[in-house]
């Protein structure tokens, strides 16, 4: 069996390129979101995205053009709630995400039924990625990468100590909004690949996996990007050769890598503890 025969097909190459770019975006943004304890915002936004896409499908609107502004507005709203609200952030996210999911399912069922398009929003359809989707993924990745290169120190400061960052003159609110905006775009674009039920895993898994072994912000970012890319490629190969759903295959590979890193982290801690005793 030729492992790489899958890449002779154009649709698999589009899936590979588009999926890799989305995975890298999610991993980079995920490190800051996880460290700031905003990781569940990704899950909330994915459900909002499904609701918006389902309504767009029911009303015959252009899906992305309709969903993107709604998810972006929701991202700013969830960020604001997480910062200052009588409703705790996790409770607010649960309220919004479940409501959006219910509205989307209801809209889809009443209008067109749970058709193929709706199912692809829920579970993903990575092989349906088009050339335009790849271009969109490329633009998104370039934007995220440039942001991290140009504003690395600011993002680092806002991630670890927002109050100190504000005290030194850093406009933390602006950087939080930029991260929220890019996260919203990544989720809407990535939903076509992973589905609304699994897209948040690309944000959470690489970050927490890398934190099992690495401790500095820079090494965690690099490791998260590598873990995300490798897990995606392996998951895509498993999906192709064993006819399993692409999204779930990618998540399972991420889970396996997380377990390996957790064990490696525990072993490393014990070795370091023994060395310190000596």
C-alpha positions as CSV (number, residue, x, y, z in Angstrom):
1,X,0.0,0.0,0.0
2,X,1.4,3.3,-1.1
3,X,0.9,5.7,1.9
4,X,1.2,8.8,-0.3
5,X,-0.9,7.7,-3.2
6,X,-3.8,9.8,-1.8
7,X,-2.0,13.0,-2.8
8,X,-2.2,12.3,-6.5
9,X,-5.8,13.5,-6.4
10,X,-6.5,17.2,-6.5
11,X,-9.3,17.1,-3.9
12,X,-6.9,15.4,-1.4
13,X,-4.2,18.1,-2.1
14,X,-6.8,20.8,-1.5
15,X,-7.8,19.1,1.7
16,X,-4.2,18.7,2.8
17,X,-3.2,22.4,2.1
18,X,-6.4,23.9,3.5
19,X,-6.5,21.7,6.5
20,X,-2.9,22.2,7.4
21,X,-3.3,26.0,7.2
22,X,-6.4,26.0,9.4
23,X,-4.8,23.6,11.9
24,X,-1.7,25.9,12.2
25,X,-4.0,28.9,12.7
26,X,-6.0,27.1,15.4
27,X,-2.8,25.9,17.2
28,X,-1.2,29.4,17.3
29,X,-4.3,31.1,18.5
30,X,-5.1,28.2,20.9
31,X,-2.0,28.7,23.0
32,X,-3.1,32.2,24.0
33,X,-6.7,31.1,24.4
34,X,-5.9,28.2,26.6
35,X,-3.4,30.1,28.8
36,X,-6.0,32.9,29.2
37,X,-8.6,30.2,30.0
38,X,-10.7,31.3,27.0
39,X,-10.5,27.9,25.3
40,X,-14.2,27.2,25.6
41,X,-14.9,30.3,23.6
42,X,-13.8,28.3,20.6
43,X,-16.5,25.7,21.3
44,X,-19.1,28.3,21.8
45,X,-18.2,30.1,18.6
46,X,-18.4,26.8,16.6
47,X,-22.0,26.3,17.7
48,X,-22.8,29.9,16.9
49,X,-21.2,29.3,13.5
50,X,-23.4,26.2,12.9
51,X,-26.5,28.1,13.8
52,X,-25.6,30.9,11.4
53,X,-24.7,28.5,8.6
54,X,-28.0,26.6,9.1
55,X,-30.0,29.8,9.0
56,X,-28.1,30.9,5.9
57,X,-28.9,27.6,4.2
58,X,-32.6,27.8,5.2
59,X,-32.9,31.4,3.9
60,X,-30.7,30.7,0.8
61,X,-28.1,33.3,1.9
62,X,-24.4,33.0,1.0
63,X,-23.2,30.8,3.9
64,X,-19.8,32.4,4.7
65,X,-20.9,35.9,4.0
66,X,-23.8,35.5,6.5
67,X,-21.9,33.5,9.1
68,X,-18.7,35.4,9.4
69,X,-20.1,38.7,10.8
70,X,-22.4,36.9,13.2
71,X,-19.5,34.7,14.6
72,X,-17.2,37.7,14.8
73,X,-19.8,39.7,16.7
74,X,-20.4,36.7,19.0
75,X,-16.7,36.5,19.6
76,X,-16.5,40.1,20.8
77,X,-19.6,39.5,22.9
78,X,-18.2,36.4,24.6
79,X,-14.9,38.1,25.2
80,X,-16.7,41.0,26.9
81,X,-18.8,38.6,29.0
82,X,-15.6,36.7,30.1
83,X,-14.0,39.9,31.2
84,X,-16.8,41.5,33.2
85,X,-20.3,40.1,33.7
86,X,-22.5,38.9,36.5
87,X,-22.8,35.7,34.5
88,X,-19.7,33.6,34.7
89,X,-17.8,33.1,31.4
90,X,-18.3,29.4,31.1
91,X,-22.1,29.6,31.9
92,X,-22.5,32.4,29.4
93,X,-20.7,30.4,26.7
94,X,-22.9,27.3,27.5
95,X,-26.1,29.4,27.2
96,X,-25.1,31.0,23.9
97,X,-23.6,27.9,22.3
98,X,-26.6,25.6,23.1
99,X,-29.1,28.2,22.1
100,X,-27.3,28.8,18.7
101,X,-27.1,25.0,18.1
102,X,-30.8,24.6,18.9
103,X,-31.8,27.5,16.7
104,X,-29.7,26.2,13.8
105,X,-31.1,22.6,14.1
106,X,-34.7,24.0,14.2
107,X,-34.2,26.3,11.3
108,X,-32.7,23.5,9.2
109,X,-35.4,21.0,10.1
110,X,-38.3,23.4,9.5
111,X,-37.0,24.6,6.1
112,X,-34.9,22.0,4.2
113,X,-34.5,19.2,6.8
114,X,-31.2,17.8,7.9
115,X,-29.7,17.5,4.4
116,X,-26.1,16.9,3.3
117,X,-25.1,20.6,3.7
118,X,-26.4,20.7,7.3
119,X,-24.7,17.5,8.2
120,X,-21.4,18.8,6.8
121,X,-21.7,21.8,9.0
122,X,-22.1,19.5,12.0
123,X,-19.6,16.8,11.2
124,X,-17.4,18.4,8.5
125,X,-16.7,17.4,4.9
126,X,-13.0,18.0,4.4
127,X,-13.0,16.6,0.8
128,X,-15.4,19.3,-0.3
129,X,-12.8,22.0,0.2
130,X,-12.6,24.2,-3.0
131,X,-9.8,26.3,-4.5
132,X,-11.5,29.4,-3.1
133,X,-11.4,27.8,0.4
134,X,-7.7,27.1,0.1
135,X,-7.1,30.8,-0.9
136,X,-9.2,31.9,2.1
137,X,-7.2,29.6,4.4
138,X,-3.9,31.0,3.0
139,X,-4.9,34.6,3.6
140,X,-6.1,33.7,7.1
141,X,-2.8,31.8,7.9
142,X,-0.7,34.7,6.6
143,X,-2.6,37.1,8.8
144,X,-2.2,35.0,11.9
145,X,1.5,34.4,11.2
146,X,2.2,38.1,10.6
147,X,0.4,39.0,13.8
148,X,2.5,36.6,15.9
149,X,5.7,37.8,14.3
150,X,5.1,41.5,14.6
151,X,3.3,41.5,18.0
152,X,4.9,38.6,19.7
153,X,5.9,40.5,22.8
154,X,2.6,42.2,23.1
155,X,0.7,38.9,22.8
156,X,3.0,37.3,25.4
157,X,2.4,40.2,27.8
158,X,-1.4,40.2,27.3
159,X,-1.5,36.4,27.6
160,X,0.3,36.0,30.9
161,X,-0.4,39.2,32.8
162,X,-3.0,41.5,31.3
163,X,-3.1,43.9,34.2
164,X,0.7,44.4,34.0
165,X,0.4,44.8,30.2
166,X,-2.2,47.5,30.6
167,X,0.0,49.3,33.3
168,X,2.9,49.4,30.8
169,X,0.7,51.1,28.2
170,X,-0.2,48.1,26.1
171,X,-3.7,48.3,24.7
172,X,-4.7,44.8,25.9
173,X,-8.3,45.2,24.7
174,X,-7.2,45.7,21.1
175,X,-5.0,42.5,21.1
176,X,-7.8,40.5,22.8
177,X,-10.2,41.7,20.1
178,X,-7.7,40.8,17.3
179,X,-7.2,37.3,18.8
180,X,-11.0,36.9,19.1
181,X,-11.5,38.1,15.5
182,X,-9.0,35.7,14.1
183,X,-10.3,32.8,16.2
184,X,-13.8,33.5,14.9
185,X,-12.6,33.5,11.3
186,X,-10.6,30.3,11.9
187,X,-13.6,28.5,13.3
188,X,-15.9,29.5,10.5
189,X,-13.4,28.5,7.8
190,X,-12.4,25.3,9.7
191,X,-16.0,24.2,10.2
192,X,-16.1,23.0,6.7
193,X,-13.2,20.7,7.4
194,X,-14.0,19.5,11.0
195,X,-17.6,20.4,11.6
196,X,-18.9,22.5,14.5
197,X,-18.8,19.6,16.9
198,X,-15.0,19.0,16.5
199,X,-13.4,22.3,15.3
200,X,-12.7,23.5,18.9
201,X,-10.4,20.4,19.3
202,X,-7.9,22.0,16.9
203,X,-7.7,25.0,19.3
204,X,-7.4,23.0,22.5
205,X,-5.5,19.8,21.9
206,X,-2.2,21.1,20.4
207,X,-1.8,23.7,23.2
208,X,-2.5,21.5,26.2
209,X,-0.5,18.7,24.6
210,X,2.6,20.9,24.2
211,X,2.2,22.2,27.8
212,X,2.7,18.7,29.1
213,X,6.4,18.8,28.1
214,X,7.4,22.4,27.3
215,X,7.2,25.3,29.7
216,X,8.2,28.5,27.8
217,X,5.7,30.4,25.7
218,X,7.9,30.3,22.6
219,X,8.5,26.5,22.7
220,X,4.9,25.8,23.4
221,X,3.8,27.8,20.4
222,X,6.4,26.0,18.1
223,X,5.5,22.6,19.6
224,X,1.7,23.2,19.2
225,X,2.1,24.1,15.6
226,X,4.2,21.0,15.0
227,X,1.7,18.7,16.9
228,X,-1.2,20.2,15.0
229,X,0.4,19.8,11.6
230,X,1.6,16.2,12.2
231,X,-1.7,15.1,13.8
232,X,-3.7,16.5,10.9
233,X,-1.6,14.8,8.2
234,X,-1.7,11.4,10.1
235,X,-5.4,11.8,10.7
236,X,-6.1,12.6,7.0
237,X,-4.1,9.6,5.9
238,X,-6.0,7.3,8.3
239,X,-9.3,8.7,7.1
240,X,-8.3,8.0,3.4
241,X,-6.9,4.5,3.9
242,X,-9.5,3.2,6.4
243,X,-12.6,5.2,5.2
244,X,-13.1,6.8,8.6
245,X,-14.5,10.4,9.0
246,X,-11.7,12.9,8.6
247,X,-12.6,15.1,11.5
248,X,-12.9,12.4,14.1
249,X,-9.7,10.7,12.8
250,X,-7.8,13.9,13.3
251,X,-9.2,14.4,16.8
252,X,-8.3,10.8,17.8
253,X,-4.7,11.2,16.6
254,X,-4.5,14.4,18.7
255,X,-5.8,12.5,21.7
256,X,-3.1,9.8,21.2
257,X,-0.4,12.5,20.9
258,X,-1.7,14.1,24.1
259,X,-1.4,10.8,25.9
260,X,2.2,10.3,24.7
261,X,3.2,13.9,25.7
262,X,1.6,13.5,29.1
263,X,3.6,10.3,29.8
264,X,6.7,11.9,28.4
265,X,6.1,14.9,30.7
266,X,5.7,12.7,33.8
267,X,8.9,10.8,33.0
268,X,10.8,14.1,32.5
269,X,9.6,15.5,35.8
270,X,10.7,12.3,37.7
271,X,14.1,12.4,36.0
272,X,14.6,16.1,36.9
273,X,13.4,15.5,40.5
274,X,16.0,12.7,40.9
275,X,18.7,14.9,39.5
276,X,17.8,17.6,41.9
277,X,18.0,15.2,44.9
278,X,21.5,14.1,43.8
